[in-house]
């Protein structure tokens, strides 16, 4: 690495050269470089450092603007701060409780929350003219301090000990890191960022680029996720049907066999809403025309769509963002410059994926407006013909020399390409509707992924370890800003011998109390593979899923406003309770429910109830104080779930699909956990809670059954309900 200098050594001796209520700027390297710090939003500082020509390039090019828009949904600073001179030297920038100190006798950056220093970091900067293009940032961590976020993890949620590279697909990396101590950091770039989280030492971030663009957050993890997703974008509210149960077609399974499985489930009282057609892609470009054709494995696509519609089943299926090698259309688009190219200017060939049936194909250059528009238009037509949710995996390990028409290469192209693919497909699914609604399925992780629903969970083994891995995967990406990640109930591509009835039901119960899950169409993983008692319990849990839909939909609607995930890790929900952080397979489902899935055979599990709240057992109605630990033995028809005191759970009717749910009467019943203090999270929320003279007055409960917890009494007054202590 080229020589570096400490930030404090050269920048702060002469003081700022520019100062406004939202921005302070210093100059160094003979005035050719700048350090600019903005109060970007309450509790958010933006630090940009580098050559003036990088910081103020003049009118941005179209390519630069498109890349900036991939990263940020809000570019302008909306906060204000004070810039104070410290007696010991240096400067302190203050906005509310959030403070950032720079310079002085102590080198580096220091983040404050009130009077408490919550983080320290060194920011060595390259010497002028070094041309290193690499920016190290070294966080000094406390010995027991956890760092969360940074993408998907199948084991530890605390990322200490991990080494991650942002543009390496296998690392499953996301850009946000945060600590329960109250700080977060995000490097705003499509270029490479390397994270080295030493298990017992510092956390080193090294960002590549001509300059450094760094966002620093101060607050609880929930506040950090709120500000991060407000800054980088959030997904919209989907329709109701994606929250119903899904079925993943097994490899090689026929369409008629899948429909028969659906009929069998329905005949046994089991609910279902969507079918994901197996790979290879269900549609693709014709060999000689830029027109989609449906796969020959479903000879009569329109007839199949009609049969699915009769069953109220919504269809999803895979696509590839490219054209098969050896076709005349491949040659035509290569000549036109619509395909990504290698170092020699020839089309770069993807060696084949499951979606392409293993056949090599050229990748559409989605930086090319015409190519991207065509791909969107063709999928819009496919949606009109019955494909309601495309499935696309577009995160490829592109060689450094692969180049797009806009000039993107290397890490930038690897980070940008899945974003461009997801954006083009979402435009097709959402169409002209306002607000835009719709889902598309993908496993891709990239900066900005949280703007798009629905994120697929990993393919794991059919054993207790695989069950734990899919849960931790959802909690870890939730820590990184992804609101919704789904689960697969098993894996059709792995041995099924370890999938016992007990494991199947425990896995199913966790999936019911999550953003969503899917059955696997492989006969050995379908409910029909098990005995009658197990099938009856499957039907029981599916009834619970559909009763929960108003609440789950409300959590997702809440995520549109707050950026908080559906499944919330203990470190994210209870940062001030370090005892809770080690319980990494229990979680909050939205704000009202604590879920502690049974994670091992035998039916005995331990539950930790976090400090700061009291908890009501949904199964027994008993109340427990927070900060306590319990051993429970739930049967296969129950799951350890606890209601958070002061909250309510609103439930809907049982149904076999969402088409049976009356949108004008989506609620049936309300469960209260202690005296209601919070408005419930529920789809199309019109329920409001007010406190007065020791009682709660609630509007919006007309016609609903109300189940108060012990010690409360309910009195109805027309459209208003009064909840008070029992005398």
C-alpha positions in Angstrom: 0.0 0.0 0.0 1.2 3.5 -0.7 2.2 5.7 2.2 -0.6 7.2 4.3 -1.0 10.0 6.8 -3.2 10.3 9.8 -6.2 12.5 9.2 -5.5 14.6 12.3 -1.9 15.4 11.3 -2.5 17.8 8.5 -6.1 18.8 8.3 -7.3 20.6 11.4 -4.5 22.9 12.4 -5.8 25.9 10.4 -9.5 25.2 11.0 -12.4 24.9 8.5 -12.3 26.7 5.2 -16.1 26.6 4.9 -19.0 26.3 7.4 -22.8 26.2 7.0 -25.5 24.8 9.4 -25.3 21.5 7.6 -21.7 21.3 6.4 -18.1 21.8 7.5 -15.2 21.6 5.2 -11.4 21.4 5.6 -8.7 21.6 3.0 -5.3 19.9 2.8 -2.6 18.7 0.4 -2.0 22.3 -0.6 -5.7 23.0 -1.1 -6.1 20.2 -3.7 -8.0 17.9 -1.4 -11.0 18.3 0.8 -12.6 16.8 3.8 -16.3 17.5 3.9 -18.6 16.5 6.8 -22.4 17.0 6.5 -25.3 16.6 8.9 -27.0 14.4 6.4 -30.0 13.6 8.7 -30.7 13.4 12.4 -28.1 11.1 13.9 -26.3 10.7 10.5 -23.0 12.2 9.4 -21.7 12.0 5.9 -17.9 12.2 5.5 -16.4 12.7 2.1 -12.7 12.9 1.6 -10.6 13.1 -1.6 -9.4 15.4 -4.4 -11.6 18.4 -5.2 -12.1 17.2 -8.7 -13.7 14.0 -7.3 -15.7 15.8 -4.7 -17.1 18.4 -7.2 -16.8 16.9 -10.6 -19.1 19.4 -12.2 -22.2 18.2 -14.0 -22.3 14.4 -13.4 -22.3 12.1 -16.4 -25.4 10.0 -17.0 -23.5 6.9 -15.9 -22.3 8.6 -12.7 -25.9 9.7 -11.9 -27.3 6.2 -12.5 -24.7 4.7 -10.2 -25.4 7.3 -7.5 -29.1 6.6 -7.8 -28.4 2.8 -7.3 -26.9 3.6 -3.9 -28.9 6.5 -2.5 -32.6 7.3 -2.5 -32.0 10.6 -0.8 -29.0 12.6 -2.0 -29.5 15.9 -0.3 -28.6 16.6 3.3 -31.6 17.4 5.5 -29.9 17.8 8.9 -28.3 20.7 10.8 -25.4 20.7 13.3 -23.2 22.9 15.4 -19.5 23.1 14.9 -17.7 23.6 18.2 -14.0 24.2 18.9 -12.7 21.9 21.7 -10.4 23.3 24.4 -8.1 20.3 23.8 -7.9 21.0 20.1 -9.9 19.8 17.2 -13.6 20.1 16.5 -16.9 18.7 17.7 -19.9 18.5 15.4 -23.2 18.1 17.2 -26.7 17.4 16.1 -29.0 16.6 19.1 -27.4 13.7 21.1 -25.2 12.7 18.2 -21.7 14.1 18.1 -18.6 13.6 15.9 -15.2 14.7 17.1 -12.3 15.2 14.7 -8.7 16.3 15.2 -7.1 17.5 18.4 -4.6 15.7 20.6 -6.3 12.4 20.1 -6.1 11.3 16.4 -8.9 10.0 14.3 -12.7 10.1 14.6 -14.8 9.8 17.7 -18.5 9.2 17.7 -20.6 10.3 20.7 -24.1 9.7 22.0 -24.7 12.4 24.5 -21.5 12.5 26.6 -20.6 8.9 26.0 -18.0 8.0 23.4 -19.4 5.0 21.6 -16.8 4.5 18.8 -13.3 5.5 17.8 -11.8 5.1 14.4 -8.5 6.0 12.6 -8.8 7.2 9.0 -5.4 7.3 7.4 -5.6 9.0 4.1 -3.3 8.5 1.0 -0.5 10.9 0.5 -1.1 13.4 -2.4 -0.3 11.9 -5.7 0.1 8.4 -4.3 -2.7 7.1 -6.5 -3.3 4.2 -4.2 -7.1 4.5 -4.5 -7.5 2.6 -1.2 -9.0 4.0 2.0 -8.5 2.2 5.3 -10.8 2.8 8.2 -9.9 1.1 11.5 -12.5 0.8 14.3 -11.2 0.2 17.8 -13.6 -2.3 19.3 -14.3 -3.2 22.9 -13.3 -6.8 23.8 -16.9 -7.9 24.1 -18.4 -5.6 21.5 -20.4 -7.3 18.7 -20.6 -6.1 15.1 -23.8 -6.9 13.2 -25.1 -6.6 9.7 -22.8 -7.0 6.7 -24.9 -9.6 4.9 -25.9 -13.2 5.2 -24.5 -15.5 7.8 -25.6 -19.1 8.4 -24.0 -19.4 11.8 -23.0 -16.4 13.9 -25.0 -13.2 13.8 -22.1 -11.3 15.4 -19.6 -10.9 12.5 -16.5 -10.7 14.6 -13.9 -13.1 13.1 -15.2 -12.8 9.5 -13.4 -11.5 6.4 -15.7 -10.3 3.7 -15.3 -8.7 0.3 -18.3 -6.7 -1.0 -18.2 -7.9 -4.6 -17.4 -11.6 -4.0 -20.7 -13.4 -4.6 -19.7 -16.2 -2.2 -19.3 -13.8 0.7 -23.0 -12.7 0.6 -22.0 -9.3 1.8 -24.1 -6.2 2.5 -22.7 -2.7 3.2 -24.2 -1.8 6.6 -22.3 -2.6 9.8 -23.6 -1.6 13.3 -22.9 -2.2 16.9 -25.3 -2.4 19.9 -23.2 0.3 21.5 -25.0 2.7 19.2 -23.0 3.3 16.1 -23.2 2.2 12.4 -21.2 2.7 9.3 -21.9 2.5 5.5 -19.3 3.1 2.8 -21.3 4.5 -0.1 -19.7 2.9 -3.2 -20.3 0.2 -5.8 -16.5 -0.4 -5.7 -14.8 -3.0 -3.6 -15.0 -2.7 0.2 -13.1 -5.3 2.3 -14.1 -6.0 5.9 -11.7 -7.6 8.3 -13.4 -8.2 11.7 -10.7 -9.6 14.0 -12.2 -11.8 16.6 -10.3 -10.1 19.5 -9.1 -6.9 17.9 -10.0 -4.0 15.6 -12.5 -3.9 12.7 -10.7 -2.7 9.5 -12.6 -1.5 6.5 -10.7 -0.8 3.3 -12.6 0.9 0.5 -11.4 1.3 -3.1 -11.9 4.4 -5.0 -10.5 7.9 -5.9 -12.2 9.3 -2.8 -14.0 8.1 0.3 -17.8 8.5 0.9 -18.7 7.3 4.4 -22.0 7.6 6.4 -21.8 7.3 10.2 -24.9 6.6 12.2 -25.6 7.3 15.9 -28.5 5.7 17.7 -30.1 2.4 18.6 -29.9 -0.3 15.9 -33.6 0.3 15.1 -32.9 4.0 14.6 -29.8 3.1 12.5 -31.8 0.8 10.2 -34.5 3.4 9.9 -32.0 6.1 8.8 -30.0 3.7 6.6 -33.0 2.5 4.6 -34.4 6.1 4.4 -31.1 7.0 2.9 -30.7 4.0 0.6 -34.3 3.1 -0.2 -37.0 0.7 1.0 -39.3 -1.8 -0.6 -42.9 -1.0 -1.2 -46.0 -2.8 0.2 -46.7 -6.0 -1.8 -50.1 -7.5 -2.4 -51.6 -9.8 0.2 -51.3 -13.1 -1.8 -47.4 -13.3 -1.5 -47.9 -13.6 2.2 -49.8 -16.8 1.8 -48.1 -20.2 1.6 -45.9 -21.1 -1.4 -45.0 -24.4 -3.1 -41.7 -24.9 -4.9 -42.1 -27.3 -7.8 -39.6 -30.2 -7.6 -36.9 -30.5 -10.3 -38.3 -32.4 -13.3 -41.8 -32.3 -11.9 -44.7 -31.9 -14.4 -47.2 -29.0 -14.2 -50.0 -31.5 -13.8 -48.2 -33.2 -10.9 -47.9 -29.8 -9.2 -51.5 -29.0 -9.7 -52.4 -32.4 -8.3 -50.3 -31.8 -5.2 -52.2 -28.5 -4.7 -55.5 -30.2 -5.0 -54.4 -32.8 -2.5 -53.3 -30.2 0.0 -56.6 -28.3 -0.4 -58.6 -31.5 0.1 -56.9 -32.0 3.4 -57.7 -28.5 4.6 -54.2 -27.2 3.9 -53.8 -23.6 2.6 -51.7 -22.5 -0.3 -51.4 -19.4 -2.5 -48.5 -19.6 -5.0 -46.5 -22.1 -7.1 -42.9 -21.5 -8.0 -42.1 -23.4 -11.2 -38.8 -25.3 -11.1 -35.7 -24.4 -13.2 -34.8 -24.2 -16.0 -36.4 -20.9 -17.0 -40.0 -21.1 -17.8 -39.6 -18.5 -20.6 -36.8 -17.1 -22.7 -36.0 -15.4 -26.0 -36.7 -17.2 -29.2 -33.6 -18.3 -31.2 -34.1 -15.7 -33.9 -36.4 -13.0 -32.5 -36.3 -10.7 -29.5 -39.6 -12.2 -28.3 -40.3 -14.5 -25.3 -41.6 -18.0 -25.7 -42.8 -20.3 -23.0 -40.9 -23.4 -22.2 -42.0 -26.6 -24.0 -42.3 -28.5 -20.7 -45.7 -26.7 -20.3 -47.1 -27.2 -23.9 -50.3 -25.3 -23.2 -49.3 -22.3 -21.0 -52.6 -20.5 -21.3 -54.5 -23.7 -20.3 -52.1 -24.2 -17.3 -52.7 -20.6 -16.2 -56.4 -21.1 -16.4 -56.2 -24.3 -14.2 -54.1 -22.4 -11.7 -56.5 -19.5 -11.6 -59.4 -21.9 -10.9 -57.5 -23.0 -7.8 -56.6 -19.4 -6.9 -52.9 -20.1 -7.4 -50.4 -17.4 -8.4 -47.5 -18.4 -10.6 -43.8 -17.7 -10.3 -41.0 -18.9 -12.5 -37.3 -18.4 -13.4 -35.8 -16.3 -16.2 -32.3 -15.5 -17.3 -31.0 -12.0 -18.2 -29.5 -13.2 -21.4 -29.6 -15.1 -24.7 -28.4 -18.6 -25.4 -25.1 -19.1 -27.2 -25.4 -20.5 -30.7 -28.6 -18.7 -31.6 -28.9 -16.1 -34.4 -30.3 -13.7 -31.8 -27.0 -14.1 -29.8 -25.0 -13.1 -32.9 -27.3 -10.2 -33.6 -27.1 -8.7 -30.1 -23.3 -9.3 -30.0 -23.1 -7.1 -33.2 -25.4 -4.6 -31.7 -23.4 -4.3 -28.5 -26.2 -5.5 -26.2 -24.1 -8.1 -24.4 -21.4 -7.8 -21.8 -18.0 -8.2 -23.4 -14.7 -9.7 -22.4 -11.2 -8.1 -22.7 -11.1 -8.8 -26.5 -14.5 -7.2 -27.1 -16.2 -10.5 -27.6 -19.4 -11.4 -25.7 -18.6 -12.8 -22.2 -20.1 -16.2 -21.9 -21.8 -17.4 -18.7 -20.9 -21.1 -18.6 -24.5 -22.1 -17.7 -26.8 -22.0 -14.7 -29.7 -24.1 -13.5 -32.0 -21.5 -15.0 -30.4 -21.9 -18.4 -30.5 -25.6 -18.2 -26.7 -25.6 -18.1 -26.4 -24.0 -21.5 -23.9 -21.2 -21.9 -25.4 -17.8 -22.6 -24.5 -14.2 -23.1 -25.5 -11.6 -20.5 -27.7 -8.7 -21.6 -25.9 -5.5 -20.9 -28.5 -3.9 -18.7 -26.5 -0.6 -18.5 -27.7 -0.2 -22.1 -31.1 1.5 -21.9 -32.5 -0.2 -25.0 -31.5 -3.6 -23.8 -32.9 -3.1 -20.3 -36.1 -1.6 -21.7 -36.7 -4.6 -24.0 -36.1 -7.0 -21.1 -38.6 -5.1 -18.9 -41.2 -5.0 -21.7 -41.0 -8.7 -22.4 -41.5 -9.5 -18.7 -44.4 -7.0 -18.5 -46.0 -9.1 -21.3 -45.2 -12.3 -19.4 -46.9 -10.9 -16.3 -50.0 -10.0 -18.4 -50.0 -13.7 -19.6 -50.0 -15.1 -16.1 -46.5 -15.1 -14.6 -47.0 -12.9 -11.5 -43.6 -13.2 -9.9 -40.3 -13.6 -11.9 -37.5 -15.5 -10.3 -34.0 -14.3 -11.3 -30.5 -15.0 -10.0 -28.3 -12.4 -11.6 -25.3 -12.2 -9.2 -22.4 -13.5 -11.4 -18.8 -13.7 -10.5 -17.8 -11.6 -13.5 -14.1 -11.5 -14.3 -12.4 -8.1 -13.8 -11.9 -7.6 -17.5 -15.7 -8.0 -18.3 -17.0 -4.7 -19.4 -20.4 -3.1 -20.0 -21.2 -0.5 -22.6 -21.2 2.3 -20.0 -17.6 1.4 -19.0 -18.4 -0.5 -15.8 -16.0 -3.2 -15.0 -14.7 -5.2 -12.1 -16.2 -4.7 -8.6 -18.5 -1.9 -9.9 -20.1 -4.2 -12.5 -20.3 -7.1 -10.1 -22.2 -4.9 -7.6 -24.3 -3.1 -10.2 -25.5 -5.9 -12.4 -27.9 -7.7 -10.0 -29.3 -4.3 -9.0 -30.0 -3.5 -12.7 -31.6 -6.9 -13.2 -33.8 -6.5 -10.1 -34.8 -3.0 -11.1 -35.8 -4.0 -14.6 -37.9 -6.9 -13.4 -39.6 -4.9 -10.7 -40.6 -2.3 -13.3 -42.3 -5.2 -15.2 -44.0 -6.6 -12.1 -45.2 -3.3 -10.7 -46.2 -2.0 -14.2 -47.9 1.4 -14.3 -49.6 1.0 -10.8 -49.2 3.8 -8.2 -48.0 3.0 -5.6 -45.9 0.3 -7.2 -46.7 -3.2 -5.8 -45.5 -6.6 -6.6 -42.8 -9.1 -5.8 -40.0 -10.9 -7.6 -37.8 -13.7 -6.1 -34.1 -13.7 -5.9 -31.1 -14.7 -3.7 -28.9 -11.9 -4.9 -27.4 -9.6 -2.3 -26.0 -6.2 -3.3 -26.0 -2.5 -2.2 -29.7 -1.4 -2.5 -31.2 -4.9 -2.3 -33.6 -3.8 0.4 -35.5 -1.8 -2.1 -37.0 -4.9 -3.7 -39.2 -7.7 -2.2 -39.0 -10.8 -2.0 -35.7 -12.1 -0.8 -35.3 -15.9 -1.0 -33.6 -17.8 1.8 -30.7 -20.2 1.3 -30.9 -23.9 0.2 -29.8 -25.8 3.3 -29.6 -29.4 4.5 -32.7 -31.3 5.6 -31.6 -31.6 9.2 -31.6 -29.6 12.5 -28.5 -27.7 11.4 -30.1 -26.7 8.1 -33.2 -25.5 10.0 -31.0 -23.3 12.3 -29.1 -22.0 9.3 -32.2 -20.7 7.4 -33.3 -18.9 10.5 -29.9 -17.3 11.1 -29.8 -16.3 7.5 -33.0 -14.3 7.8 -32.0 -12.6 11.0 -28.6 -11.7 9.6 -29.9 -10.1 6.4 -32.5 -8.3 8.5 -29.6 -6.9 10.5 -28.3 -5.6 7.2 -31.5 -3.8 6.2 -33.4 -6.4 4.2 -37.0 -6.4 5.6 -38.3 -9.7 4.1 -36.4 -13.0 3.7 -38.4 -16.2 3.2 -37.6 -19.8 4.2 -37.7 -23.1 2.4 -39.2 -26.0 4.3 -36.4 -28.4 3.4 -34.3 -28.8 0.2 -35.3 -31.0 -2.7 -31.6 -31.1 -3.8 -30.3 -32.7 -0.6 -30.8 -36.1 1.1 -34.1 -36.2 3.0 -33.5 -39.0 5.5 -33.0 -36.7 8.5 -36.3 -35.0 7.9 -38.3 -36.5 10.7 -42.0 -35.5 11.5 -40.7 -33.6 14.6 -38.2 -31.6 12.6 -40.7 -31.0 9.8 -43.3 -29.6 12.2 -40.8 -27.5 14.2 -39.5 -26.0 10.9 -43.0 -25.4 9.7 -44.0 -23.6 12.9 -41.0 -21.2 12.6 -41.9 -20.6 9.0 -45.5 -19.8 10.0 -44.2 -17.1 12.4 -41.9 -15.5 9.8 -42.1 -13.3 6.7 -43.0 -16.4 4.7 -42.0 -19.9 3.7 -42.5 -22.5 0.9 -43.2 -26.2 0.8 -40.9 -28.3 -1.4 -42.7 -30.2 -4.1 -40.4 -33.3 -3.8 -42.8 -36.0 -2.6 -40.5 -36.9 0.4 -40.8 -33.3 1.6 -44.5 -32.8 1.2 -47.0 -33.3 4.0 -48.4 -36.5 2.3 -45.0 -38.2 3.1 -45.9 -38.2 6.8 -48.5 -40.0 8.9 -52.1 -38.8 9.5 -51.3 -37.2 12.9 -48.5 -35.2 11.3 -50.7 -34.0 8.4 -53.3 -32.9 10.9 -50.7 -30.8 12.7 -49.6 -29.3 9.3 -53.1 -28.2 8.7 -53.2 -26.7 12.2 -50.1 -24.6 11.6 -51.3 -23.5 8.1 -54.5 -22.2 9.8 -52.3 -20.2 12.1 -50.4 -18.8 9.2 -53.5 -17.4 7.5 -54.9 -16.0 10.8 -51.6 -14.2 11.2 -51.7 -12.5 7.7 -53.1 -9.2 8.9 -50.3 -8.9 11.5 -47.5 -10.1 9.1 -48.8 -7.7 6.4 -48.8 -4.9 9.0 -45.2 -5.6 9.9 -44.2 -5.4 6.2 -46.2 -2.2 5.9 -44.4 -1.0 8.9 -41.1 -1.9 7.2 -42.0 0.5 4.3 -42.0 3.3 6.9 -39.3 2.3 9.3 -36.9 -0.1 7.5 -37.2 -2.7 10.3 -37.2 -6.3 9.3 -40.0 -8.8 9.9 -37.8 -11.1 12.0 -35.7 -9.0 14.3 -32.6 -10.4 16.1 -32.2 -9.9 19.8 -29.2 -7.7 19.3 -31.2 -5.4 17.1 -34.3 -5.3 19.2 -32.6 -5.2 22.7 -29.2 -3.6 22.3 -29.1 -2.6 26.0 -29.5 -6.2 27.2 -26.3 -8.0 26.4 -27.7 -11.2 27.9 -30.2 -11.3 25.1 -27.6 -11.1 22.3 -26.4 -14.7 22.6 -29.9 -16.0 22.0 -29.5 -15.9 18.2 -32.3 -18.3 17.2 -35.1 -16.5 19.0 -36.4 -13.2 17.6 -39.1 -10.6 17.6 -41.8 -11.1 14.9 -42.7 -7.5 14.4 -43.0 -5.4 17.6 -45.5 -7.5 19.5 -44.4 -11.2 19.5 -41.2 -12.9 20.8 -40.8 -16.3 19.1 -38.4 -18.9 20.5 -38.5 -21.9 18.0 -37.6 -25.3 19.2 -34.2 -25.9 17.7 -33.4 -29.5 18.7 -35.0 -32.9 18.9 -36.8 -33.9 22.1 -39.2 -30.9 22.5 -37.3 -29.2 25.4 -36.0 -25.7 24.8 -34.9 -22.7 26.8 -36.3 -19.2 26.3 -34.8 -15.9 27.4 -37.3 -13.0 28.0 -35.4 -9.7 27.4 -35.2 -7.1 30.1 -37.3 -3.9 29.8 -40.6 -5.6 29.0 -43.0 -8.1 30.6 -44.2 -11.0 28.5 -47.4 -13.0 28.2 -47.3 -16.6 27.1 -49.7 -17.1 24.2 -50.2 -20.8 25.1 -50.9 -20.4 28.8 -51.9 -16.8 29.3 -49.3 -16.5 32.1 -47.3 -13.3 32.6 -43.5 -13.3 33.0 -41.1 -10.5 33.9 -38.3 -9.7 31.5 -34.7 -10.6 32.2 -35.7 -14.2 33.1 -34.8 -17.6 31.6 -37.2 -20.5 31.3 -37.2 -24.1 30.2 -40.3 -25.1 28.3 -41.7 -28.3 26.8 -44.0 -27.4 24.0 -45.9 -30.0 22.1 -45.8 -30.3 18.3 -49.0 -28.2 18.1 -47.5 -25.3 20.0 -44.6 -22.9 19.7 -43.0 -20.8 22.5 -44.5 -17.4 21.6 -44.8 -14.5 24.0 -46.8 -11.3 23.6 -45.0 -8.0 24.6 -46.8 -6.2 27.3 -48.7 -3.1 26.1 -49.1 -4.5 22.6 -52.0 -6.3 20.8 -52.1 -9.1 18.3 -54.8 -8.8 15.6 -55.8 -12.0 13.9 -57.8 -12.7 10.8 -60.0 -15.7 9.7 -58.8 -19.1 8.6 -58.7 -19.6 4.9 -57.3 -21.9 2.2 -56.0 -19.0 0.1 -56.0 -15.2 0.3 -58.8 -15.0 -2.3 -61.2 -16.3 0.5 -60.3 -13.3 2.7 -62.7 -10.4 2.6 -60.5 -7.3 2.2 -63.2 -5.3 3.9 -63.2 -7.6 7.0 -59.7 -8.8 7.3 -59.8 -9.0 11.1 -61.7 -11.3 13.5 -60.1 -11.3 16.9 -57.8 -9.2 19.1 -55.5 -10.6 21.8 -54.3 -8.1 24.4 -51.1 -8.4 26.4 -51.6 -6.4 29.5 -53.0 -2.8 29.3 -52.9 -1.7 25.6 -50.5 1.2 25.1 -49.4 0.9 21.5 -51.4 1.0 18.2 -51.4 -2.5 16.8 -49.4 -3.4 13.7 -52.0 -4.7 11.3 -52.7 -4.4 7.6 -54.7 -1.3 6.7 -54.4 -0.1 10.3 -57.4 1.9 11.5 -57.2 0.9 15.2 -56.1 3.7 17.6 -55.2 3.4 21.3 -55.5 6.3 23.7 -54.8 6.4 27.4 -56.8 8.4 29.9 -57.1 8.2 33.7 -55.6 4.7 33.9 -57.7 3.2 31.2 -57.1 2.6 27.4 -59.7 3.7 24.9 -59.6 2.0 21.6 -61.3 2.9 18.3 -61.6 0.5 15.4 -62.5 -2.7 17.1 -66.2 -2.8 16.0 -67.4 -6.4 15.4 -64.1 -8.0 16.7 -63.8 -10.6 19.4 -61.6 -9.2 22.2 -59.5 -11.5 24.4 -58.0 -9.4 27.2 -55.3 -10.7 29.4 -56.0 -11.7 33.0 -56.8 -8.7 35.2 -58.5 -6.5 32.6 -62.1 -5.9 31.8 -63.6 -4.7 28.6 -66.5 -2.3 28.1 -67.9 -1.3 24.7 -69.3 2.1 24.1 -70.5 2.1 20.5 -67.5 2.5 18.3 -65.2 2.8 21.3 -63.8 0.1 23.6 -62.6 0.9 27.2 -60.0 -1.4 28.7 -59.5 -1.0 32.5 -58.2 -2.9 35.4 -60.6 -5.4 36.9 -62.0 -4.4 40.2 
